[in-house]
Amino acid sequence: MNQTNVKIAQDLFKSAIDLMKQEAFKNPENVNDTRVIANLAAKHVKWDVDEAYYIISMLLEEVNDKEVAGKFNRLPEVHASRWDYQ
């Protein structure tokens, strides 16, 4: 892994968060980064619920919480059966 590229990507990510705070929220000083990251991710997947579940699952695995990720992965199945999306 090229650490220079990782640093550039992290800097760009932070810049995207800062830009989005200014453009998408009335009071950007009151919005935390996590809220903005969620907003950016939702826009990226075009508000697709299944893709959102996948992002959450991948995030849990990235932070090494495989136990919770495994349980969380059942959520789309439960959601689909509850709302008869099958």
N, C-alpha and C positions, 0 to 999 in steps of 0.2 A: 504494500500500500504506500503510495506516494504521500508523505506527510505534508508536503507543500500544497498538493491538490486538496487534501482534507482541510487544511487551514483556510484555503480559498473558499471551499464549499461552505464551511462554517461561517466565514465572514459574510458571504452572499446570503446565507440563510438568515443571519441576524439583520442584514440590510433589508431583506424582504419583510421581516417582521416589523421593523421600524417604519418602512414605507406603508405597509398595510394599516398600521395603527393610525397614521396620519390621514389616510384616504377613506377608511371604512368605518371609523368610529367618531362620534361627536366630541367625546372627551378622551382623546388618546392617552392623556396622562393618567387616567383612571383604569386603563385596560391592561391586564397582565399579558405577558408573552404567551402563556398557555392558551388563552382565549383566542389570540391572533393565530397561533399555530393551528388550532382547531378550525378556524375560519378558512385559512389557506388550504388545509387538507380537504375540507368539505367542497370548496370551489374546485380543487384539482380533480376530485372524483365526481364532480357535477351532482352532488348531493345523493349519490347512489348509496343506499343503506348497506348493501352487501359489501361494497368496497370500503365503506367506513368501518364495518366490523373487521375486515381484513387488516386495515391499517392499525386498529387497536390491538389485534392479535399479534401482529408483527412487532409492534412497540413493546408489548409485554415480553416477547421473546428476546428482543434486543436488550432489555434490562434484566434478562435472565430470571424472569418469573414464569418459568414453564408450567408450574402447577396451576397458577391462576390462568395462564394462557389456555391451557387444556380445558379448564372449566368454562372459560369465556367462549371458546370455540363452539360450544353447544348453543350459545345465545341465538344465532341466526336460525337454527333449527326450531327452537322454542318459539321464537318470534313468528316464523313462517307458519307453524302449526296453529298458533293462536289466531292469526289473521287469515288463515286458509289461503296463503299465497302459492301453495303447491300446485 
